[in-house]
């Protein structure tokens, strides 16, 4: 493993700096292409089984029976075992914003279970040089857990806006493990319960003056979902690159239809 790491990081005595530089360069390549429009960088949200598949990962990751509901997202960032890795992540974003001058880069926190956890992450980001509100840095939180919906008033006090993660939200609302093939047929982002929660959340977020985006497969893969979102007043929709043109044309068609 050490030999492979040395090969990959050839020319770098400081292996941490290799990670920071490469991540900063990758983020900057995208952010510069869209400058000055905002580019939102979702912070790491690998599950333990995914980290275990990386080079040397199996030496450090615990084995979980259900990684989807385990040590992931925001809960990793302030854990003593992961803090050094999160610090490097923050330093990469800081370099892209301050050294490369790409202040259009914003950060997004995934799988944040409680407002208290959100505050911990924001405090840690500030210690690592990323203070919300400083140099136009906005910090978005994903809405992908029922607690995000129920406590929208409290999450709105500490974050700038939201992005609905329809995949995880559907999984948790319907009690379906997306990694379990036996019940995969029950997973349905078009389910009435899911749509009701999304509609209600958009209303609540707007009441608190927060914008709402959505990321996930639903807008591109579920028939009628884009129209549903626009009727709910969604502020923006995120899709995979291969679905961008199709979604833009569909959204334009729906908006013209609603204006009549």
GUDORO-62324 format. One record per residue (C-alpha): residue in one letter; x negated, y negated, z negated; residue number from 1. Coordinates in steps of 0.05 Angstrom, whole numbers, plus 5000, padded with zeros to 4 digits. Layout:
! GUDORO-62324
res, xx, yy, zz, n
A, X, Y, Z, NUM
...
! end
This chain:
! GUDORO-62324
res, xx, yy, zz, n
X, 5000, 5000, 5000, 1
X, 4945, 4951, 4981, 2
X, 4909, 4965, 5047, 3
X, 4972, 4951, 5086, 4
X, 4984, 4886, 5048, 5
X, 4912, 4865, 5061, 6
X, 4922, 4879, 5135, 7
X, 4987, 4839, 5139, 8
X, 4958, 4780, 5100, 9
X, 4891, 4779, 5134, 10
X, 4857, 4712, 5124, 11
X, 4894, 4697, 5060, 12
X, 4858, 4705, 4994, 13
X, 4920, 4682, 4958, 14
X, 4976, 4731, 4977, 15
X, 5029, 4687, 4945, 16
X, 5009, 4630, 4991, 17
X, 5019, 4676, 5051, 18
X, 5091, 4688, 5030, 19
X, 5104, 4614, 5018, 20
X, 5073, 4593, 5084, 21
X, 5108, 4644, 5127, 22
X, 5176, 4632, 5094, 23
X, 5168, 4556, 5100, 24
X, 5148, 4562, 5173, 25
X, 5208, 4607, 5189, 26
X, 5257, 4561, 5154, 27
X, 5226, 4499, 5187, 28
X, 5231, 4529, 5256, 29
X, 5307, 4532, 5250, 30
X, 5314, 4467, 5211, 31
X, 5273, 4427, 5261, 32
X, 5315, 4453, 5319, 33
X, 5378, 4424, 5288, 34
X, 5349, 4362, 5255, 35
X, 5379, 4317, 5229, 36
X, 5441, 4361, 5221, 37
X, 5443, 4401, 5156, 38
X, 5414, 4471, 5156, 39
X, 5436, 4514, 5098, 40
X, 5388, 4565, 5071, 41
X, 5420, 4620, 5030, 42
X, 5372, 4642, 4976, 43
X, 5353, 4715, 4971, 44
X, 5408, 4766, 4958, 45
X, 5377, 4834, 4971, 46
X, 5405, 4891, 4930, 47
X, 5358, 4937, 4891, 48
X, 5364, 4992, 4943, 49
X, 5345, 4942, 4997, 50
X, 5284, 4916, 4959, 51
X, 5263, 4988, 4946, 52
X, 5257, 5000, 5021, 53
X, 5206, 4943, 5028, 54
X, 5131, 4956, 5025, 55
X, 5117, 4977, 4952, 56
X, 5188, 4960, 4931, 57
X, 5202, 5029, 4903, 58
X, 5148, 5018, 4850, 59
X, 5186, 4960, 4820, 60
X, 5261, 4967, 4832, 61
X, 5308, 5002, 4784, 62
X, 5354, 5055, 4812, 63
X, 5427, 5033, 4807, 64
X, 5489, 5075, 4819, 65
X, 5524, 5016, 4852, 66
X, 5474, 4963, 4876, 67
X, 5531, 4921, 4905, 68
X, 5551, 4905, 4834, 69
X, 5482, 4905, 4804, 70
X, 5419, 4863, 4798, 71
X, 5428, 4816, 4856, 72
X, 5438, 4744, 4876, 73
X, 5434, 4690, 4822, 74
X, 5424, 4741, 4765, 75
X, 5354, 4758, 4792, 76
X, 5328, 4687, 4796, 77
X, 5322, 4673, 4721, 78
X, 5304, 4745, 4701, 79
X, 5232, 4746, 4675, 80
X, 5214, 4802, 4723, 81
X, 5237, 4763, 4784, 82
X, 5221, 4691, 4764, 83
X, 5153, 4691, 4799, 84
X, 5185, 4713, 4865, 85
X, 5240, 4661, 4859, 86
X, 5187, 4607, 4845, 87
X, 5153, 4625, 4911, 88
X, 5220, 4621, 4947, 89
X, 5232, 4551, 4918, 90
X, 5161, 4530, 4937, 91
X, 5173, 4551, 5009, 92
X, 5236, 4509, 5014, 93
X, 5201, 4451, 4979, 94
X, 5144, 4455, 5030, 95
X, 5192, 4455, 5088, 96
X, 5229, 4395, 5060, 97
X, 5171, 4353, 5034, 98
X, 5109, 4372, 5074, 99
X, 5144, 4383, 5140, 100
X, 5194, 4327, 5126, 101
X, 5257, 4368, 5139, 102
X, 5304, 4337, 5088, 103
X, 5363, 4367, 5126, 104
X, 5350, 4433, 5091, 105
X, 5401, 4450, 5037, 106
X, 5402, 4510, 4990, 107
X, 5458, 4559, 4977, 108
X, 5465, 4604, 4916, 109
X, 5494, 4673, 4928, 110
X, 5532, 4719, 4880, 111
X, 5536, 4670, 4822, 112
X, 5580, 4703, 4770, 113
X, 5591, 4647, 4720, 114
X, 5583, 4571, 4714, 115
X, 5531, 4584, 4659, 116
X, 5491, 4626, 4708, 117
X, 5496, 4570, 4759, 118
X, 5468, 4520, 4710, 119
X, 5409, 4567, 4694, 120
X, 5393, 4572, 4768, 121
X, 5398, 4497, 4779, 122
X, 5352, 4484, 4719, 123
X, 5302, 4534, 4745, 124
X, 5304, 4505, 4815, 125
X, 5290, 4436, 4785, 126
X, 5230, 4464, 4747, 127
X, 5205, 4493, 4813, 128
X, 5210, 4425, 4849, 129
X, 5281, 4430, 4878, 130
X, 5325, 4381, 4840, 131
X, 5397, 4377, 4864, 132
X, 5412, 4307, 4891, 133
X, 5338, 4287, 4897, 134
X, 5316, 4271, 4968, 135
X, 5386, 4288, 4993, 136
X, 5382, 4360, 4969, 137
X, 5451, 4391, 4965, 138
X, 5463, 4458, 4931, 139
X, 5521, 4500, 4953, 140
X, 5549, 4560, 4917, 141
X, 5581, 4620, 4950, 142
X, 5652, 4640, 4932, 143
X, 5650, 4715, 4935, 144
X, 5671, 4736, 4865, 145
X, 5741, 4728, 4835, 146
X, 5710, 4686, 4778, 147
X, 5689, 4635, 4830, 148
X, 5762, 4625, 4849, 149
X, 5790, 4627, 4778, 150
X, 5738, 4578, 4752, 151
X, 5735, 4533, 4813, 152
X, 5743, 4472, 4768, 153
X, 5680, 4489, 4729, 154
X, 5638, 4510, 4788, 155
X, 5658, 4445, 4822, 156
X, 5626, 4406, 4765, 157
X, 5557, 4432, 4781, 158
X, 5554, 4448, 4856, 159
X, 5562, 4404, 4917, 160
X, 5606, 4450, 4959, 161
X, 5626, 4522, 4974, 162
X, 5618, 4577, 5025, 163
X, 5667, 4635, 5021, 164
X, 5632, 4702, 5029, 165
X, 5690, 4741, 5057, 166
X, 5654, 4808, 5057, 167
X, 5639, 4811, 4982, 168
X, 5703, 4775, 4963, 169
X, 5744, 4827, 5000, 170
X, 5704, 4883, 4968, 171
X, 5716, 4857, 4898, 172
X, 5788, 4837, 4907, 173
X, 5808, 4905, 4935, 174
X, 5761, 4946, 4891, 175
X, 5726, 4976, 4952, 176
X, 5652, 4993, 4954, 177
X, 5630, 4974, 5025, 178
X, 5574, 5025, 5021, 179
X, 5622, 5082, 5008, 180
X, 5643, 5114, 5074, 181
X, 5700, 5152, 5039, 182
X, 5739, 5088, 5027, 183
X, 5712, 5043, 5082, 184
X, 5779, 5046, 5118, 185
X, 5811, 5007, 5059, 186
X, 5763, 4949, 5068, 187
X, 5804, 4896, 5105, 188
X, 5789, 4822, 5105, 189
X, 5857, 4811, 5137, 190
X, 5892, 4839, 5075, 191
X, 5946, 4794, 5048, 192
X, 5914, 4790, 4979, 193
X, 5848, 4767, 5009, 194
X, 5881, 4715, 5053, 195
X, 5923, 4688, 4995, 196
X, 5861, 4680, 4951, 197
X, 5822, 4645, 5006, 198
X, 5880, 4598, 5020, 199
X, 5889, 4582, 4946, 200
X, 5814, 4571, 4937, 201
X, 5809, 4522, 4995, 202
X, 5866, 4482, 4964, 203
X, 5833, 4482, 4895, 204
X, 5765, 4463, 4922, 205
X, 5794, 4405, 4961, 206
X, 5830, 4381, 4898, 207
X, 5762, 4374, 4866, 208
X, 5734, 4339, 4927, 209
X, 5691, 4397, 4951, 210
X, 5684, 4421, 5022, 211
X, 5692, 4495, 5039, 212
X, 5658, 4536, 5093, 213
X, 5663, 4611, 5105, 214
X, 5611, 4662, 5124, 215
X, 5624, 4735, 5139, 216
X, 5649, 4778, 5195, 217
X, 5723, 4760, 5191, 218
X, 5724, 4697, 5235, 219
X, 5692, 4734, 5293, 220
X, 5721, 4804, 5284, 221
X, 5791, 4795, 5256, 222
X, 5845, 4773, 5305, 223
X, 5880, 4710, 5283, 224
X, 5832, 4696, 5226, 225
X, 5803, 4632, 5256, 226
X, 5874, 4604, 5264, 227
X, 5890, 4624, 5193, 228
X, 5828, 4587, 5166, 229
X, 5842, 4524, 5206, 230
X, 5914, 4522, 5181, 231
X, 5886, 4529, 5110, 232
X, 5842, 4467, 5122, 233
X, 5774, 4501, 5123, 234
X, 5719, 4450, 5134, 235
X, 5671, 4493, 5174, 236
X, 5662, 4565, 5198, 237
X, 5597, 4604, 5202, 238
X, 5589, 4661, 5251, 239
X, 5533, 4703, 5282, 240
X, 5497, 4671, 5342, 241
X, 5531, 4717, 5392, 242
X, 5600, 4694, 5369, 243
X, 5587, 4618, 5367, 244
X, 5614, 4599, 5436, 245
X, 5675, 4644, 5430, 246
X, 5692, 4616, 5361, 247
X, 5683, 4543, 5382, 248
X, 5730, 4553, 5441, 249
X, 5781, 4589, 5398, 250
X, 5778, 4536, 5343, 251
X, 5787, 4480, 5395, 252
X, 5847, 4516, 5424, 253
X, 5878, 4526, 5355, 254
X, 5867, 4453, 5334, 255
X, 5898, 4427, 5399, 256
X, 5957, 4473, 5388, 257
X, 5967, 4449, 5316, 258
X, 5965, 4375, 5338, 259
X, 6023, 4384, 5386, 260
! end
